[in-house]
Amino acid sequence: MTRRAALLSFVAALPLAAQGGWKAGVAKAEITPGEPIWMAGFASRTKPSEGVRQEIHVRSLALQDESGKPVALATLDLVMIDRRTADEVAAQCLRRYGLTRDRLVLNVSHTHSGPVAGLTVMPLYDLTPEQRAAIGRYTGELIRKTVDTIGASLQNLQPATVWFEQGLAGIAVNRRRVGRRSLPGPVDHDVPILAVRDGAGTLRAAVVGYACHATALNDYLISNDWPGYAVEAIEKAHPGATALFVQGCGADSNPLPRAGEDLARKRGEILAAAFEQVFAGKMRPVAGPLKSAFTLVDLPMVDIWTREALQERLKDKLAMYRTTARHLLQVLDREGKLPDRYPYPIQVWQFGSSLKFIALGGEVVVDYGLRLKTQHGFEDTWVAGYSNDVPAYIPSRRVLEEGGYEGRDAMVLFGRSGRFSPAVEDIILKEAAELVRRTAP
């Protein structure tokens, strides 16, 4: 008998109670746009989508421990999710399924080949009424399918075992070194993996994480970029299983070189190979109980735009500055002032003493993932970015001191009224630590 066959036989023979008493449910739905739609991620695009390279999906994994209270992780093949859309999904899940906010994580892959979606369209996009209407139709369907898919995963809970381990993959390069090679350029090459098996030991769901932009493709075809090829390869190798990709703290990381479909597919296959290597080895059983916490913390902003500066931006050659200026002037006229802080979501799931899953909002740079794992344990801490709300880049003190796109220039793309204070890194880490303390076994 091979090592893996022996392991699977051992798993099947174990009483379910000895493995944590888990139940799990999975569901998946296609969210590919049914009409041409403006694509998110690249300001250089000048027209709507022209076709589909890859179907895109919402996937949901529900887990329930012996307490009978489930959680749900929903992953969406989108560049972002805005707060209003996330709040609407959460409100419907609470009303229909009794799923409280702390027990729902919404994570986006950050594909730059997906559609613009959301109840709040970023000011970057200078769209016609017809184009906005298409986004509105798509967003309505997206919310419906996301809520239904989460519900389907909750409704098909079955006895399961849950396992965790990490691998490595060399996909990410710190993109801030492009043009400034002297910068330190940290990256996070960890591949955290959660494997959910049924009572017979067969893989039912695979959750795979990595911290890197999904920007290998930049044409007018809808796809989930290299993460799409990764989950496709895993599902092909394990018929009947559902693979979920969780984006990490990769806001300043790119898959370099970026050179089209062949390299996108290869990078997906690299991540899938990392999964297979871990899955074939010795994974650690995950125990309950599962504790959850969710909070919003105010992040301070500085260098708030003045009315005079915004009026000057209305003359800018770049459309993104003009559209942002118009948006902020409307906010100023309506509210009398521009916001000087942003309510930022932080979430923690604690699986017994086996695993801490920390979900942060926004485009989070790599320092956060590395610092949180340093503080709370590299072996049993999983940090996700792009979760529950993507209001802007979330720079670290290092990035703010170095200057450049992620700390300042990119704030324009999100219609923010200033830039984040250097204090945000300490604020986020302190609040995350408090949630870890509150959910500690």
N, C-alpha and C positions, 0 to 999 in steps of 0.2 A: 504494500500500500504506500502511495506517495505521501509526502508530508502534508500537502493540502487536503488530500482525501481523508487522511487521519484526523486533521483538524475539523473538517466538516462533519465527520462521524461523531467526534467528541461534542461538537456544538449541538447536533441533533439529539444526542443522548442526554444532554443537560436538562433538568427541569426548568421550565420557563421562569419560575420564581427565583431560581438561583442566578438567572441572567438579568434580573432587574424587573421582571414582571411587565415588560413593555408591550404595548400594542402600537402598531404603525399603520398608516394609510397613505397612499400616494395617488396623485391625479395629475393630468397633463391636458392642456388645451392649446390649440393653435391660435395665435394672435397676429398672423400675417395680414397686413392691410389688403382690403379687397379692391382698392382703387389707388391711382397715383396719389402720393402724399409727400409733403416736405420731409426731408430726412434730417435727423439730428446729428450734431457732433462736429461738423466742419463748416466754418463760415464761408468757405470758398464755393460752396454749392450754389447754383443759380437757378435751379429748376427742381420740380418734384421727382420722385422715384420713377424709374423706367422699367422695372421688372423685379423679379424675385430670384435671388441666387440660392437662398436657403429659407425654409419656413422658420418662423420664430414662434416661441411658445411662452406660456406661463406654466410653471410646474409647482406643485405643492406637496410637501411632506408633513404629515401630522404624526405627532408622537404623544403617547399617553402613558404616564407611569401608574403605579398602583393606587395613587390618590384618585384617579379617574378624571383629572383635569388635563385636557390636551393642550398642546401648543401646535402652531403651524408655521412652517417656513415656506414662503412663496418666493420663487425666483422668476424674474421677468427679463426677457431678451430686449431690453430697452437701454437707451443712453442715460436716462434719469427718471426719477419719480418725484413729483412736486408734493409739497405738504398737503395741499387741498385734495389731491387725488388719493394720497395715502390715508388721509383722515376719512375720506368718503368710503374707501374700502374697509377700513377698520370699523367705522360706524355700522356699516351693513353687516359685517361679520359678527359684531356684538349683538345686533338686533336679531339676526337670523339664527346664529349658532351659539350665542352666549360666550363668544371668545373675547376675552378682555384684551386691552391694548398691549399689556405686558407679555401676552402669550402669542403675539403675531409679529413676525419679522417679514418685511418686504425688502428684497434685495434685487438690484438691477445689475446686469452684466456689464453695462456701460459700452455696449456696442455702438460704434459710430456709423453703423450701416443700418440702423433701425429708424422707425418713424418718429417724428415729433409727436409727443402725446402729453396730455395733462390738462387739468382745469386752469392752470396758469401757464400760458405760453411765454417762454423766455423772450425778453425784449430784443434779443439778437435777430429774431426772425422778422423780416419786413415782408409780411404776407398780404395777399389779396383777400377780400372777403370770401371768395370761393375756396381758397386754400385753408383759411381758418375754419370754414364750415366742414371741410374734409377732416381736419384734425379733431373738431368737435364730435363728428360722427364716430371716428375711430376711438376717441377717448371714452365715449359712452359704452361702446362694445367692450373695450378693454376692462373697464370697471366691472361690467356684468360678468365677463368670463373669468376675471380674477376671483371675484367673490364666489362664483359657482364652483370653480376649481378647488378653492380652499374648502368649500363645503363638501365636495366630493371626497377629498382626502380625509376629512373628519368622519364621513359616513361609512368609509370602508376600512375602519380600524380592525386589525387582525393581530393575533399574538406574534411577537417578533423578538429578535435579539439585536442589540445595537453595539457597534464596535468602532473604535477610534484609533488612528495612527497617522503619522505624517511621513511624507516623502519630500523629494526635492526636484526642482525642474529649473533649468537655466534659460527661461524665456525673457525675463524682464531686464531692461537696461535703464539706468537712471538717465532720463532724457535731458536733465538740466546740464549735463556735461557736453551736450551738443553745442558747440560754439564757445563753451567755457570748460575746457578739459581739466582745468585745475580744481574744479569743485569735487568734493568728496564722493558724491554720487552713491549713497546707500541704496540697496535693494533688499527685498525679502523674497527668497527663493523657496520658502517652505510651501508644501502642498498638504494642507490638513484634509483629512478624509474621514467621513462618517459612513460606515457601511451598515445597512439594515437588511437583516436576513429573516426569512420566514422560519417556521418551525422545523423545516427539513434542511435548513442551512443554505437555501438558495438565495442569491442576492435579489432583493426586492427594490432597494433604492440605494443610490450612491450620491453622496454630497461631497463635492470636490471644490476646494478653494485655491485661489491664487491671486497675487497682487500685481496687476499690470493692466494698462489700458488695452482695450479691444479696438485697435486702430491699424490693423494690418491692411484693411481694405478702405478705399475712399472713392468708389465710383457711385453709380446711381441704382444699384441693385440691393434690395433688402436682404439682410442676413444678420446672423449673430456673430460674425467675424470668427476669430480662432476659438473662442469658447464654444461656439456652435459645433465646430468640427470635433472638439474634445468630447462633448456629451454624446454626439452622434456615434463616435467610435466606441465609447463605453457601452451604450445601449445596443450597438450591433454585436459586441462581444458577449453581452449578457441578455439574450432575448427575454422579454417580459419585465426587465428592470427599468426603472426610471432614474436618469442621471440629472442632478441639479448642480449648476455651477454657481458658486458664491464668490463675488468680487471682493478683493481685500483692499488694503491701503496702498493702492498703486497709482495715485494721482500724478506722481512725478516719474512714473515708469512707463516705458513704451516697449513694444516688441520690435527691436531694431536688428537688422534693417527692415524697413517696411516696404515690401515689394510684391504685393498682389496675392492672388488666390493660392498659388502653390505654397508660398511660405505661411500663409494663414492656416492652410490645412495641416502643414507639417507641425506647426506650433500646437495645434489642437491634438495632433497625434502624440506629441511629446508629453502633454499633460495627461492624456489617456494612458500612455505607457507608464508614467509615474504612478497613476492610480493602480494599474495592474500589478506593478512591482510590490506596492504596499498590500494590496488585497491578497496576493499570493503568499504573503509572509504572515508573521504572527501579529495580529491586531489585538488591542486591549479591550476587554468587555467594558461597556459603559453602564454604570449603575445609577439608580435613582436615589432619592427623589429629585425631581426636576423643579427647581425654584426659578422664578422670573421676576424681573424688575424693569421698569421703564420710567424715564424722566425727561423733562425738557429743561435745559439750562441756558440762561441768557449769555450769548457771546458778545462782548463789547466791540463796537466798530469805531474807527477814528478817521480823520480826514474826510468828513462828510462833505458831499458836494454842496456848493452854494448855488443860489439861483443864477447868479451872474455867470458862474462857470458852466452851468448846464445850458444856458442860453447861447454861450459861445460854442458849445459842442454841437448845437443844432446846425452849425455851418461846416462841420467836419466832413472830410472826404469819405470817411469810412461809415457805411450804413449802420454798423453796430453801435457806434457812438451816437449817431443821430437818433436811432430808435430808442436807445437807453435814455438819452436826455429827454425825449418826449415823454417817456413813461414816468421818469422821476419828477418831471415838472407837473404832471398830472397828480402824482401822489402829494407833492408839495402844496398844490392848490387845494386839494381835497382835505388833507390832514393838517396843513399849517406848518408841518415840519417833516423832515425825513427821519426814518428810524435810525437809532444809534446802537441798536443791538438786535440779535436774531435768536429766536427760541430754537435750540438745537437738540435733536433727539439722541439719547444714549440708552442702550438696552443691554441687559445681561441675562443669559440663561446659564444656570449652574446645574450640571448633571452630577448629583452626588458629590463625591470627591474625585470624579473621573475627568471632568472637562468643564472649562469656562468658555462660553461663547459670548463675545462682546461685539455688539453691532453699533457702529457709529454712522451718523448721517453725513452727507456731503462727499465731495471728492477729497478724500483724506490722503495726505502725503505719507510716505513710508515710515517716517519717524514715529508716528503714533503706534503702528503695529509693532515695531521693534521695541519701543519703550514699554508698552503694555505687557508684552511677553517677558521683557526683562523684569518688570515689577511683579508679575503674577505667575510666571513660570513658562518657559519655552516649551516644555513637554506637554502641557495640558491646557494651554490658552490659545484660542482661535479668535482672531480679530478680523471682522468684516467692515469694510467701508460701504459707501453707496447704499445705505439702508434707511428706509422709512422716510427720507426726504433728502433731496440733493439741491441745497440752496446755493452752493458756491463751492469753490475750492476751500479746503480747510488746511491752511499752511501751518507749519511748525515755526518755532522761533528761528531755527536754522534757515528756513526758506525765506522768512521775512527779512532776516539780516542780509542774506545773499541778494535779495531783490529778484526782479524778473516776473515772469508770467504768472506762476501759481500763487504768488503772494499779493499781486497788485493788479496787473493788466487784465487778468481773467475775470475780475470782479465785474467788469463792464458787461461781459457776456450774460451774466445772471441778473442784471438790473439792480445790483446792490448799490446802496447809497454811499458807500465808503469802502475801506478795507478793514480787515480784522486786526485787532490789537495784538501785540506780542504776548499778551496775557492768556490768549485762548488756549494754548497748549497746556499750561498748568491747570486751567479751569476744567478742561475736558478730562485730563488724567485724574484730577482729584475727584471729579464726580463719578467717573468710571470706577475708581477704587472704592467709593462709597457704595455703589451698587454691588460690587463684588463682595464687600463686607456684609451687606444686607442679605445676600443670597448664599453666604458661606454655609457649608454643611455643619 
